[in-house]
Amino acid sequence: MSMEKLGYGFQLYGCRAQQTGEVHEIVPIVILVGEKGMMSQTVGRLCFRNKTALAPMVRVGTLPMRLLALDYGADIVYCEELIDIKMMQCKRVVNEVLETVDFVAPDDRVVFRTCQREKDRVVFQMGTADPQRALTVAQLVENDVAAIDVNMGCPKEYSTKGGMGAALLSNPDKIEAILSTLVKGVSKPVTCKIRILPSMDATVDLAKKIERTGVAAIAVHGRTKEERPQHPVHCDVIQAVAQAVSIPVIANGGSLDLMKSYSDIQTFREATGASSVMLARAAMWNPSVFRSQGALPLEKVMEEYIQYAVRYENHASNTKYCLCQMLRDKVESPLGKQLHAAQTSSEICEVFALEEFYKETRNYLLARQEALNANTQPADCLTMDGDVTTMPVRFDRKEYPPQITPKMHLLEWSRREKLEQPVYMTVQRPLDRGFQSTVTVGDKKYRSTLWEKSKKFAEQSAAIVCLRALGLPDGRISEQETGLVNKRKREEKRDSESEEDRGFRANGFTDASDSIRRKRRLSENSQQEVSG
């Protein structure tokens, strides 16, 4: 996979030719370059006819999998179901290092991450049981996605216990209220995904009711909420829905028995009479199933998935989970056991001999971070809030050497300057339990304007503000080694000495050889005294 393919910056102009089934489309592309060089791609409103789609899958449908599916030929990709209440607490953040848009929870966890590459083909799926909450979330993300989808088919308890997912199937009035509110309230297409009801007639009636809300398409999983993957998919019910409505119907549920290869996608489409096909487990097992030229060897697919995961800083546990799903019954193989033992992205890369790629990518991202920091000019960000000097900074543990923190640097500097020890005053915000700390050094106060997830992190942020305001290094890895780092190295060297050497030091000797020399001198003096 090339660096350009991973999003390291390139521009395209003209048209894109894409194949959807037997239909070839020419899609015009307009590239706009903004003040910061960011690209925005403008295409028409997302169409759901004659498409193949990556289905929404919990823990699987994160950014690396979505981008990989697009590489292999998927026309549309759905994110995993995200719950409305959690998304309502998120803040939209432009991540200039990764070149992504992140929706970040109060605890700094990234709930949803997307990028320019998928903007016109990613569908945001939410779990909701309330029209107003659904609208709030849809309006939060609508400018960063191609469409909004409501999950009305998930049979799992975590979804249904809140009245979401398949629980909505028994409440058609609420379905109508949610979808109508979304259609009227957002500018992007609105869709939903359902399961079939116990009877064909009931399923068709529900589909017609959904169509009247103005949605752009409806995805139908051909099983009831009580049925599981081992049960056969009811292609006839999906076909009845497709014949009864005029909007596109997306068929889903054929992974186990009906879709083993790319050619099977068209077979499933014909069997259901649907406009489009959505793949879940078949794509989870090997996302190259979308390739018209045929699936790729699994190990190559896994390597390309890892590359996206590293490039976009996917959480190692999620990366590991998705790779294990690809391995399936080979999870107990030597490769599977090595993967199971890996705990970090670096260790996962070692399993697949991608150490050099990991190193290059981390260096690239670090260089981007340093360039952005240099352009930010932190001193210009200093502002006064009463008698407190403030700056918008956040403490990132990864940017500092092990066991070295900004607080330690500030304490060391204060001692050298013969100042009193820094004093931290921390408060907690009840709304999201965020922390903010003010440090007092030499009768002056310093504070970050950003709230942290813990008291410790808030104190570190305050120390960073103080150090930068004073023009002092705060100890980041990118900075040259400071006296404190060198001091810690000396301490580590001392700790690694042998017990014998430490015993000699305790008696005033530098090391064992020093003791021997001292004994020799004493012996020579004694001999001189005796001979004298």
DRENMAR-308479 format. One record per residue (C-alpha): residue in three letters; x, y, z. Coordinates in pm, 1 decimal. Example, Ala and Ser with C-alpha at 12.3 -4.5 7.8 and 13.67 -1.06 7.14 Angstrom:
ALA;1230.0;-450.0;780.0
SER;1367.0;-106.0;714.0
***
This chain:
MET;0.0;0.0;0.0
SER;149.3;333.3;-106.5
MET;187.5;634.8;120.3
GLU;-47.2;829.4;-109.3
LYS;-310.8;561.0;-69.3
LEU;-283.9;601.5;305.9
GLY;-372.7;967.2;277.8
TYR;-35.4;1138.4;282.6
GLY;-160.1;1407.4;45.8
PHE;-242.3;1407.1;-323.5
GLN;-494.1;1572.9;-554.4
LEU;-716.9;1435.5;-827.8
TYR;-908.1;1620.6;-1095.0
GLY;-1161.0;1525.3;-1361.2
CYS;-1385.7;1219.9;-1336.5
ARG;-1395.8;890.1;-1155.9
ALA;-1523.2;582.6;-1335.0
GLN;-1680.2;327.0;-1106.5
GLN;-1846.6;-4.3;-1173.6
THR;-2158.7;-102.8;-983.2
GLY;-2270.5;-446.4;-1087.7
GLU;-2310.8;-427.0;-1464.9
VAL;-2367.2;-52.3;-1458.0
HIS;-2081.0;186.9;-1524.7
GLU;-2107.9;539.3;-1389.2
ILE;-1897.9;846.9;-1456.0
VAL;-1895.0;1053.6;-1140.5
PRO;-1757.5;1407.4;-1169.8
ILE;-1515.7;1514.3;-898.7
VAL;-1438.6;1870.2;-795.7
ILE;-1141.6;1925.3;-567.2
LEU;-1135.5;2243.2;-362.0
VAL;-821.5;2344.1;-174.4
GLY;-885.6;2564.6;127.6
GLU;-660.8;2802.8;314.9
LYS;-491.6;2515.8;500.4
GLY;-455.9;2302.2;189.2
MET;-735.5;2069.8;303.0
MET;-928.1;1909.1;17.9
SER;-1302.2;1897.4;-5.7
GLN;-1459.1;1665.7;-260.1
THR;-1797.4;1760.0;-395.4
VAL;-2011.8;1498.2;-565.2
GLY;-2381.0;1451.6;-600.0
ARG;-2621.7;1330.0;-334.1
LEU;-2551.2;970.0;-235.1
CYS;-2747.2;722.2;-447.2
PHE;-2842.5;378.8;-314.6
ARG;-2923.1;202.8;-642.4
ASN;-2693.1;-63.0;-790.7
LYS;-2449.1;-44.9;-499.8
THR;-2251.3;-280.5;-282.3
ALA;-2215.5;-171.0;77.8
LEU;-2016.7;-259.6;387.1
ALA;-2280.0;-327.8;653.7
PRO;-2274.5;-161.0;995.9
MET;-2095.9;-395.7;1237.1
VAL;-2017.8;-325.3;1601.2
ARG;-1640.4;-304.4;1664.7
VAL;-1570.1;-386.6;1299.9
GLY;-1698.1;-83.5;1109.6
THR;-1430.8;159.7;1229.3
LEU;-1229.9;379.5;993.5
PRO;-958.5;127.8;888.9
MET;-1214.2;-132.1;779.7
ARG;-1426.0;124.6;598.6
LEU;-1129.8;259.8;402.1
LEU;-1011.8;-90.0;315.7
ALA;-1359.2;-183.3;188.0
LEU;-1358.9;126.1;-33.8
ASP;-1016.8;27.0;-168.6
TYR;-1147.8;-313.4;-265.4
GLY;-1457.3;-183.3;-444.9
ALA;-1736.9;-116.0;-196.1
ASP;-1953.4;176.8;-309.0
ILE;-2089.5;265.9;35.2
VAL;-1956.2;199.6;386.4
TYR;-2155.5;214.6;710.8
CYS;-1996.9;290.4;1045.7
GLU;-2076.4;74.3;1345.3
GLU;-2395.5;156.8;1536.0
LEU;-2330.9;449.5;1769.8
ILE;-2575.8;527.5;2048.8
ASP;-2741.1;870.0;2040.5
ILE;-2687.0;951.3;2409.0
LYS;-2312.5;889.8;2380.6
MET;-2281.9;1090.5;2060.8
MET;-2471.7;1385.8;2211.8
GLN;-2190.5;1426.6;2463.9
CYS;-1924.6;1439.5;2192.9
LYS;-1742.5;1741.3;2061.0
ARG;-1640.6;1769.6;1695.8
VAL;-1262.9;1807.9;1670.8
VAL;-1053.3;1854.0;1356.2
ASN;-745.9;1635.1;1404.7
GLU;-484.2;1810.3;1192.6
VAL;-216.5;1551.1;1266.5
LEU;-420.2;1254.7;1139.5
GLU;-617.9;1469.3;891.7
THR;-943.5;1337.5;1032.9
VAL;-1256.6;1469.6;1195.7
ASP;-1302.5;1316.7;1541.0
PHE;-1609.6;1314.7;1761.9
VAL;-1461.5;1303.3;2108.2
ALA;-1633.8;1209.8;2435.2
PRO;-1573.9;1406.0;2759.0
ASP;-1321.8;1141.2;2867.1
ASP;-1120.2;1208.4;2546.7
ARG;-1224.9;878.4;2389.6
VAL;-1279.1;905.0;2013.6
VAL;-1629.9;771.6;1953.2
PHE;-1637.7;830.1;1575.8
ARG;-1350.6;912.4;1341.5
THR;-1384.7;989.9;972.6
CYS;-1176.8;1148.4;698.1
GLN;-1206.1;1324.8;365.4
ARG;-1146.9;1004.7;170.8
GLU;-1482.7;855.5;273.9
LYS;-1684.6;1171.7;325.4
ASP;-1909.5;1119.2;24.3
ARG;-1963.0;746.3;82.3
VAL;-1981.7;688.1;457.4
VAL;-2320.6;639.8;621.4
PHE;-2347.4;723.7;989.4
GLN;-2564.4;467.9;1168.2
MET;-2710.1;551.9;1506.5
GLY;-2900.9;364.5;1769.2
THR;-3188.9;574.3;1895.8
ALA;-3541.0;557.8;2035.3
ASP;-3610.9;929.5;2049.9
PRO;-3675.7;1166.8;1755.0
GLN;-3516.9;1474.4;1914.3
ARG;-3203.6;1293.2;2029.8
ALA;-3172.7;1143.4;1683.4
LEU;-3200.3;1486.4;1524.5
THR;-2940.1;1635.9;1758.4
VAL;-2688.7;1366.5;1666.0
ALA;-2768.2;1381.4;1294.5
GLN;-2714.5;1757.0;1288.0
LEU;-2384.5;1710.2;1474.3
VAL;-2238.7;1480.2;1206.4
GLU;-2426.6;1563.9;885.9
ASN;-2154.7;1784.8;737.3
ASP;-1897.0;1505.2;768.9
VAL;-2092.6;1208.6;631.2
ALA;-2287.9;1116.0;318.6
ALA;-2607.3;990.4;484.9
ILE;-2775.1;914.5;818.5
ASP;-2908.6;568.1;902.6
VAL;-3119.0;446.8;1194.1
ASN;-3064.5;95.3;1326.8
MET;-3400.4;-80.5;1353.6
GLY;-3279.7;-438.7;1323.7
CYS;-3017.6;-515.9;1589.5
PRO;-3156.9;-791.6;1814.9
LYS;-2883.8;-766.4;2080.2
GLU;-2986.8;-669.7;2434.0
TYR;-2754.7;-368.1;2455.8
SER;-2958.1;-214.8;2173.4
THR;-3310.9;-337.9;2243.1
LYS;-3316.1;-272.6;2618.6
GLY;-3327.6;100.4;2551.8
GLY;-3607.7;64.0;2299.5
MET;-3359.9;84.5;2011.2
GLY;-3269.5;-154.5;1730.5
ALA;-3514.5;-439.4;1671.4
ALA;-3731.5;-313.4;1960.6
LEU;-3854.1;-39.7;1725.7
LEU;-4008.7;-297.1;1492.3
SER;-4299.9;-335.4;1733.2
ASN;-4353.8;41.3;1750.9
PRO;-4421.1;166.8;1395.8
ASP;-4546.3;504.1;1520.9
LYS;-4211.3;574.9;1684.7
ILE;-4033.5;461.6;1367.0
GLU;-4239.4;712.1;1170.5
ALA;-4169.1;991.1;1419.3
ILE;-3793.1;933.0;1419.7
LEU;-3755.8;907.0;1043.6
SER;-3988.7;1198.7;964.9
THR;-3800.8;1421.7;1210.3
LEU;-3468.2;1331.7;1052.6
VAL;-3586.3;1374.5;692.9
LYS;-3717.4;1722.0;771.3
GLY;-3424.4;1822.4;992.3
VAL;-3108.6;1733.6;797.5
SER;-2979.3;1798.6;448.7
LYS;-2835.4;1450.4;388.3
PRO;-3026.1;1136.9;282.0
VAL;-3187.7;940.9;564.2
THR;-3218.0;560.6;559.4
CYS;-3296.4;280.0;801.3
LYS;-3211.2;-86.4;842.3
ILE;-3477.5;-333.1;956.4
ARG;-3530.7;-704.6;1005.7
ILE;-3829.4;-883.7;861.3
LEU;-4141.3;-936.6;1074.5
PRO;-4304.2;-1276.3;1142.8
SER;-4527.0;-1246.0;833.6
MET;-4455.8;-1122.2;482.3
ASP;-4760.7;-894.4;482.0
ALA;-4658.1;-725.4;807.9
THR;-4307.8;-667.8;671.4
VAL;-4439.9;-515.7;350.1
ASP;-4681.1;-291.1;540.2
LEU;-4398.4;-163.9;762.0
ALA;-4178.3;-98.0;458.0
LYS;-4454.0;108.9;296.3
LYS;-4499.9;309.1;614.7
ILE;-4126.1;374.7;623.9
GLU;-4126.3;481.5;258.1
ARG;-4391.4;745.0;330.8
THR;-4159.4;920.2;575.0
GLY;-3941.5;1030.2;283.7
VAL;-3635.0;812.1;344.4
ALA;-3391.5;758.7;57.3
ALA;-3357.8;380.4;97.2
ILE;-3435.1;90.1;325.5
ALA;-3201.1;-198.0;412.5
VAL;-3368.2;-529.7;491.2
HIS;-3199.3;-811.4;681.6
GLY;-3382.4;-1124.9;569.5
ARG;-3427.3;-1276.5;915.4
THR;-3660.5;-1207.0;1205.7
LYS;-3524.4;-1063.8;1529.6
GLU;-3544.9;-1409.7;1686.5
GLU;-3345.0;-1578.0;1410.4
ARG;-2966.9;-1602.6;1406.7
PRO;-2701.5;-1644.0;1133.9
GLN;-2743.0;-2023.4;1124.1
HIS;-3103.8;-1979.3;1010.9
PRO;-3161.0;-1942.7;634.7
VAL;-3219.4;-1595.1;496.4
HIS;-3571.6;-1528.7;360.9
CYS;-3498.0;-1396.6;12.5
ASP;-3867.3;-1411.6;-77.9
VAL;-3959.7;-1157.9;190.9
ILE;-3689.4;-916.7;77.7
GLN;-3816.7;-959.8;-277.8
ALA;-4172.8;-880.6;-169.5
VAL;-4054.0;-557.9;-5.4
ALA;-3852.5;-460.8;-315.0
GLN;-4163.0;-506.1;-532.5
ALA;-4388.3;-312.0;-295.1
VAL;-4186.7;11.0;-261.1
SER;-4033.3;251.3;-511.0
ILE;-3726.5;348.5;-305.5
PRO;-3407.7;138.7;-326.7
VAL;-3405.4;-175.1;-111.7
ILE;-3067.7;-299.1;14.1
ALA;-3058.9;-675.8;72.6
ASN;-2865.9;-805.7;372.9
GLY;-2816.3;-1140.6;545.8
GLY;-2665.4;-1367.7;281.1
SER;-2307.1;-1390.4;402.3
LEU;-2313.9;-1743.4;544.9
ASP;-2480.8;-1940.1;266.8
LEU;-2503.1;-1719.7;-38.2
MET;-2196.1;-1495.4;-64.4
LYS;-1855.9;-1658.3;-83.1
SER;-1712.9;-1447.0;-366.8
TYR;-1770.3;-1129.6;-565.2
SER;-1988.6;-1308.4;-822.9
ASP;-2220.9;-1422.6;-543.8
ILE;-2310.5;-1060.3;-470.6
GLN;-2494.2;-1029.9;-801.3
THR;-2655.7;-1369.8;-746.2
PHE;-2791.8;-1255.3;-409.5
ARG;-2913.4;-929.7;-564.6
GLU;-3108.4;-1123.3;-827.3
ALA;-3246.6;-1369.9;-571.2
THR;-3389.4;-1087.6;-362.3
GLY;-3486.2;-848.7;-641.0
ALA;-3314.1;-573.8;-440.9
SER;-3151.6;-262.1;-581.4
SER;-2833.1;-311.2;-382.1
VAL;-2655.4;-558.3;-154.9
MET;-2504.8;-505.6;190.2
LEU;-2230.7;-739.2;317.6
ALA;-2159.4;-797.9;684.8
ARG;-1977.3;-1114.4;792.3
ALA;-1849.9;-1198.7;442.8
ALA;-1673.6;-861.0;440.6
MET;-1561.5;-896.1;803.0
TRP;-1392.1;-1228.5;721.8
ASN;-1224.2;-1091.3;408.1
PRO;-1308.5;-736.7;292.3
SER;-1148.8;-807.1;-47.3
VAL;-1472.9;-990.1;-130.2
PHE;-1569.3;-654.7;-284.3
ARG;-1297.3;-695.1;-551.9
SER;-1437.1;-768.0;-898.4
GLN;-1100.1;-929.5;-983.6
GLY;-1135.2;-1179.5;-700.2
ALA;-1046.1;-1195.1;-333.0
LEU;-687.7;-1146.3;-216.0
PRO;-489.2;-1378.6;13.5
LEU;-596.3;-1318.3;370.6
GLU;-250.6;-1230.2;500.2
LYS;-216.0;-949.2;244.1
VAL;-559.6;-816.8;342.6
MET;-461.7;-823.1;709.3
GLU;-139.5;-634.9;638.5
GLU;-325.2;-363.3;449.0
TYR;-578.3;-337.2;729.8
ILE;-294.9;-293.5;983.4
GLN;-143.5;-16.0;774.4
TYR;-467.3;182.3;789.1
ALA;-498.8;108.6;1160.5
VAL;-150.8;248.9;1228.1
ARG;-194.6;547.9;997.5
TYR;-516.5;653.9;1171.2
GLU;-414.7;551.3;1524.3
ASN;-686.0;291.8;1563.8
HIS;-695.8;151.5;1916.8
ALA;-480.1;-161.6;1936.9
SER;-753.9;-369.1;2100.9
ASN;-995.3;-288.9;1817.8
THR;-730.7;-365.3;1554.1
LYS;-659.5;-697.0;1721.9
TYR;-1030.5;-784.1;1740.5
CYS;-1085.3;-723.3;1367.9
LEU;-777.2;-926.1;1272.5
CYS;-898.9;-1215.1;1486.9
GLN;-1234.2;-1206.6;1305.9
MET;-1047.1;-1240.9;977.1
LEU;-850.7;-1540.4;1105.6
ARG;-1173.1;-1721.0;1209.9
ASP;-1084.9;-2088.3;1269.1
LYS;-712.9;-2013.3;1229.4
VAL;-703.4;-1809.0;1548.5
GLU;-521.4;-2098.7;1720.5
SER;-257.4;-2116.8;1446.9
PRO;100.2;-1996.8;1518.7
LEU;10.3;-1662.1;1359.4
GLY;-307.8;-1641.1;1565.1
LYS;-123.2;-1713.8;1888.6
GLN;135.2;-1444.4;1814.1
LEU;-144.6;-1199.5;1741.6
HIS;-322.1;-1294.6;2061.8
ALA;-6.8;-1217.3;2261.0
ALA;37.9;-872.6;2102.5
GLN;-89.3;-585.9;2317.8
THR;12.0;-272.2;2126.4
SER;4.2;-154.6;1765.6
SER;382.2;-185.9;1757.1
GLU;364.8;-548.8;1869.2
ILE;90.6;-624.9;1615.4
CYS;316.5;-484.5;1343.0
GLU;600.3;-708.5;1461.2
VAL;379.8;-1015.5;1415.9
PHE;330.2;-923.0;1049.5
ALA;687.6;-797.6;987.1
LEU;566.3;-439.1;952.1
GLU;808.5;-285.1;1201.9
GLU;961.3;-52.7;941.2
PHE;620.4;69.9;828.4
TYR;522.4;137.9;1188.8
LYS;842.1;334.1;1247.3
GLU;802.9;539.3;927.6
THR;439.4;618.8;1002.0
ARG;507.6;720.1;1360.9
ASN;790.4;945.2;1242.8
TYR;562.6;1098.0;980.8
LEU;289.5;1172.9;1236.0
LEU;542.8;1307.2;1485.4
ALA;684.8;1536.2;1216.8
ARG;335.6;1663.1;1140.6
GLN;277.6;1726.9;1509.8
GLU;604.1;1916.9;1542.9
ALA;530.1;2124.8;1232.8
LEU;186.6;2212.3;1365.3
ASN;332.4;2299.9;1704.1
ALA;590.4;2523.9;1537.7
ASN;322.8;2703.2;1338.7
THR;99.7;2743.6;1641.5
GLN;338.0;2984.6;1817.2
PRO;231.1;2898.6;2175.3
ALA;352.1;3230.1;2319.2
ASP;96.9;3412.7;2104.9
CYS;-178.1;3201.0;2263.3
LEU;-109.0;3330.2;2612.0
THR;-399.1;3529.4;2752.1
MET;-480.2;3670.0;3094.1
ASP;-789.9;3558.5;3282.1
GLY;-780.3;3798.7;3575.3
ASP;-446.1;3732.1;3741.7
VAL;-406.0;3388.5;3576.7
THR;-198.9;3328.5;3262.0
THR;-385.1;3083.0;3039.6
MET;-319.9;2884.0;2724.3
PRO;-516.0;2605.9;2546.9
VAL;-290.7;2302.7;2595.0
ARG;-356.1;1939.4;2677.0
PHE;-123.5;1683.9;2836.5
ASP;-49.9;1385.4;2607.7
ARG;143.0;1112.1;2788.4
LYS;280.9;975.6;2459.5
GLU;473.9;1298.0;2395.4
TYR;692.9;1258.6;2704.6
PRO;966.8;1011.6;2800.8
PRO;881.5;740.3;3055.9
GLN;870.3;872.2;3413.8
ILE;945.4;1230.9;3302.2
THR;663.0;1485.4;3326.3
PRO;615.2;1863.6;3296.3
LYS;547.5;1877.5;3672.9
MET;889.8;1730.4;3739.6
HIS;1055.4;1985.2;3509.4
LEU;873.2;2271.0;3680.6
LEU;967.5;2144.0;4027.6
GLU;1333.1;2107.5;3926.0
TRP;1339.9;2461.5;3783.0
SER;1175.1;2605.1;4094.9
ARG;1439.3;2448.9;4316.2
ARG;1722.3;2586.5;4103.4
GLU;1565.8;2932.4;4120.6
LYS;1522.4;2891.7;4498.5
LEU;1145.6;2937.2;4470.1
GLU;883.1;2767.0;4681.8
GLN;746.2;2438.5;4554.6
PRO;467.9;2484.0;4290.8
VAL;117.8;2468.9;4441.8
TYR;-170.1;2316.7;4242.6
MET;-537.6;2401.1;4295.2
THR;-772.4;2170.3;4101.4
VAL;-1148.5;2189.8;4041.9
GLN;-1391.2;1941.6;3887.6
ARG;-1675.1;2030.0;3652.1
PRO;-1996.9;1842.2;3746.1
LEU;-2135.5;1831.8;3390.8
ASP;-1877.5;1593.1;3247.3
ARG;-1648.3;1537.9;3549.2
GLY;-1365.8;1720.1;3373.3
PHE;-1072.5;1862.4;3572.7
GLN;-891.4;2196.0;3551.5
SER;-589.1;2293.6;3759.7
THR;-416.6;2624.1;3840.5
VAL;-51.3;2620.4;3946.0
THR;107.7;2899.1;4147.3
VAL;480.9;2958.0;4101.8
GLY;659.3;3261.9;4241.1
ASP;333.2;3442.5;4318.6
LYS;210.6;3397.3;3959.1
LYS;-68.3;3168.3;3845.1
TYR;-96.7;2954.4;3529.9
ARG;-380.1;2740.4;3390.8
SER;-483.7;2556.4;3073.9
THR;-819.7;2656.4;2929.0
LEU;-884.8;2291.6;2832.0
TRP;-1042.3;2048.5;3077.3
GLU;-873.7;1712.8;3136.3
LYS;-1007.2;1367.2;3217.9
SER;-822.0;1337.7;3549.0
LYS;-674.3;1550.3;3827.2
LYS;-323.5;1431.2;3741.2
PHE;-355.4;1529.3;3376.1
ALA;-501.2;1869.3;3471.2
GLU;-198.5;1942.1;3690.8
GLN;37.8;1840.4;3410.4
SER;-143.6;2077.1;3169.9
ALA;-107.4;2363.9;3417.4
ALA;265.0;2288.0;3447.8
ILE;298.8;2295.4;3067.1
VAL;137.2;2641.1;3052.5
CYS;376.0;2770.6;3318.7
LEU;686.3;2628.5;3149.4
ARG;591.7;2759.8;2805.9
ALA;500.7;3101.7;2945.1
LEU;847.5;3117.1;3103.2
GLY;1013.0;3002.7;2781.4
LEU;1131.2;2677.1;2938.7
PRO;1130.6;2324.7;2786.5
ASP;853.1;2100.9;2917.7
GLY;1034.9;1776.6;2842.3
ARG;863.5;1651.0;2528.0
ILE;1041.6;1373.2;2338.8
SER;1087.0;1606.3;2040.2
GLU;1290.9;1850.9;2253.0
GLN;1660.5;1814.0;2324.7
GLU;1750.2;1626.3;2640.4
THR;1729.8;1849.8;2945.2
GLY;1918.8;1841.1;3271.8
LEU;1633.2;1652.3;3434.0
VAL;1644.8;1377.2;3170.5
ASN;2021.9;1347.4;3209.8
LYS;1979.5;1337.6;3587.4
ARG;1729.5;1053.2;3554.1
LYS;1972.1;864.8;3331.3
ARG;2243.2;902.0;3593.5
GLU;2004.3;768.5;3856.3
GLU;1915.1;471.2;3637.1
LYS;2285.5;400.6;3581.7
ARG;2342.5;417.1;3954.8
ASP;2050.6;180.6;4017.3
SER;2199.9;-69.4;3773.8
GLU;2527.8;-94.6;3968.0
SER;2608.5;-416.5;4148.6
GLU;2533.6;-462.6;4516.3
GLU;2909.5;-481.0;4581.7
ASP;2967.4;-143.1;4414.2
ARG;2685.1;15.0;4618.6
GLY;2846.1;-127.8;4932.6
PHE;3177.5;32.2;4841.7
ARG;3002.6;365.1;4773.5
ALA;2837.1;349.1;5115.0
ASN;3187.0;333.0;5266.9
GLY;3306.1;633.7;5069.8
PHE;3461.4;452.4;4773.4
THR;3381.3;522.4;4409.8
ASP;3378.9;154.1;4312.9
ALA;3553.9;-176.3;4386.2
SER;3875.8;-72.9;4213.0
ASP;3886.2;243.0;4428.1
SER;3864.4;23.5;4740.2
ILE;4149.4;-193.6;4619.0
ARG;4366.1;109.5;4552.1
ARG;4286.1;248.5;4898.9
LYS;4381.3;-83.1;5063.3
ARG;4707.6;-91.0;4865.2
ARG;4801.1;258.8;4983.1
LEU;4725.5;166.6;5346.6
SER;4938.1;-145.0;5312.1
GLU;5229.7;54.4;5166.1
ASN;5204.8;312.6;5446.1
SER;5205.3;38.6;5706.6
GLN;5513.3;-117.2;5552.5
GLN;5689.6;219.7;5551.9
GLU;5602.2;271.8;5919.6
VAL;5736.4;-73.6;6008.4
SER;6055.3;-27.0;5808.8
GLY;6101.7;321.4;5960.6
***
